[in-house]
């Protein structure tokens, strides 16, 4: 929410590159305080998670393993949105 507010109300003297750097910093901080608290995961846990995800993808038999986006091609390629995903969709006004 803060990032959206800053994007709309950015100070006039804040250059676009400074705005991008600030957004990247905030996203990095968000990622670091996410599911794994920025720490390491044991190899056994990482392999188990990967195998579970692969098994879920195999068992879906053409169905989504995550939440549908409403975009069929994207859902087919990604299997839907997964709880561990951080997806940033962005666009500029008037770009279609």
Secondary structure, 3 states (H helix, E strand, C coil): CHHHHHHHCCCCCCCHHHHHHHHHHHHHHHHHCCCCCCCCCCHHHHHHHHHHHHHHHHHCCCCCCCECCCCHHHHHHHCCECCCCCCCCCCCCCCC
